[in-house]
Amino acid sequence: MANQAIQTLFDWDSIRQAFPDASVAAIDDYYAKTILIRQIINESGPKNGSGSPEGVVTSSISKLYVDTDIPTQYFNPVVGVKTGWVAL
């Protein structure tokens, strides 16, 4: 069991193939939830990039950004804004 591959179902067709007896409504619901889960995962970790995030990067729910050039970590207490980043 340890070497068994885990199948990831992210697109509608692969979900339909994995669950051939499921209704279209059930597959649509599952697919919508996978999109939401991927968005949450992408937003939960710190963002990173080259240079200061001030005025450029919108803060996510992690409220963290890492400048990979220096490296320096920044914090923004307000989610969804591009200003207010503070170097830690």
Contacts in CASP RR format, 6 or more apart in sequence:
PFRMAT RR
TARGET T0000
AUTHOR 0000-0000-0000
METHOD contacts of the structure
MODEL  1
MANQAIQTLFDWDSIRQAFPDASVAAIDDYYAKTILIRQIINESGPKNGS
GSPEGVVTSSISKLYVDTDIPTQYFNPVVGVKTGWVAL
7 14 0 8 1.000
7 18 0 8 1.000
9 15 0 8 1.000
9 18 0 8 1.000
9 30 0 8 1.000
9 34 0 8 1.000
10 34 0 8 1.000
10 38 0 8 1.000
11 31 0 8 1.000
12 27 0 8 1.000
12 28 0 8 1.000
12 31 0 8 1.000
15 22 0 8 1.000
15 27 0 8 1.000
15 30 0 8 1.000
15 31 0 8 1.000
15 34 0 8 1.000
16 22 0 8 1.000
16 27 0 8 1.000
19 26 0 8 1.000
19 27 0 8 1.000
19 30 0 8 1.000
22 30 0 8 1.000
42 60 0 8 1.000
43 60 0 8 1.000
43 61 0 8 1.000
43 62 0 8 1.000
44 60 0 8 1.000
44 61 0 8 1.000
44 62 0 8 1.000
45 60 0 8 1.000
45 62 0 8 1.000
45 64 0 8 1.000
46 62 0 8 1.000
46 64 0 8 1.000
46 65 0 8 1.000
46 66 0 8 1.000
46 73 0 8 1.000
47 53 0 8 1.000
47 57 0 8 1.000
47 60 0 8 1.000
47 62 0 8 1.000
47 64 0 8 1.000
47 65 0 8 1.000
47 66 0 8 1.000
48 65 0 8 1.000
48 66 0 8 1.000
48 67 0 8 1.000
48 68 0 8 1.000
49 57 0 8 1.000
49 65 0 8 1.000
49 66 0 8 1.000
49 67 0 8 1.000
49 68 0 8 1.000
49 69 0 8 1.000
50 67 0 8 1.000
50 68 0 8 1.000
50 69 0 8 1.000
51 67 0 8 1.000
51 68 0 8 1.000
51 69 0 8 1.000
51 70 0 8 1.000
52 67 0 8 1.000
52 74 0 8 1.000
52 85 0 8 1.000
53 59 0 8 1.000
53 65 0 8 1.000
53 67 0 8 1.000
53 74 0 8 1.000
53 76 0 8 1.000
53 82 0 8 1.000
53 85 0 8 1.000
54 82 0 8 1.000
54 83 0 8 1.000
54 84 0 8 1.000
54 85 0 8 1.000
55 82 0 8 1.000
55 83 0 8 1.000
55 85 0 8 1.000
56 82 0 8 1.000
57 65 0 8 1.000
57 82 0 8 1.000
57 85 0 8 1.000
58 80 0 8 1.000
58 81 0 8 1.000
58 82 0 8 1.000
59 65 0 8 1.000
59 76 0 8 1.000
59 78 0 8 1.000
59 79 0 8 1.000
59 80 0 8 1.000
59 81 0 8 1.000
59 82 0 8 1.000
59 85 0 8 1.000
60 79 0 8 1.000
60 80 0 8 1.000
61 79 0 8 1.000
63 75 0 8 1.000
63 76 0 8 1.000
63 77 0 8 1.000
63 79 0 8 1.000
64 73 0 8 1.000
64 74 0 8 1.000
64 75 0 8 1.000
64 76 0 8 1.000
65 73 0 8 1.000
65 74 0 8 1.000
65 75 0 8 1.000
65 76 0 8 1.000
65 85 0 8 1.000
66 72 0 8 1.000
66 73 0 8 1.000
66 74 0 8 1.000
67 73 0 8 1.000
67 74 0 8 1.000
72 87 0 8 1.000
72 88 0 8 1.000
73 87 0 8 1.000
73 88 0 8 1.000
74 85 0 8 1.000
74 86 0 8 1.000
74 87 0 8 1.000
74 88 0 8 1.000
75 85 0 8 1.000
75 86 0 8 1.000
75 88 0 8 1.000
76 84 0 8 1.000
76 85 0 8 1.000
76 86 0 8 1.000
77 84 0 8 1.000
78 84 0 8 1.000
END
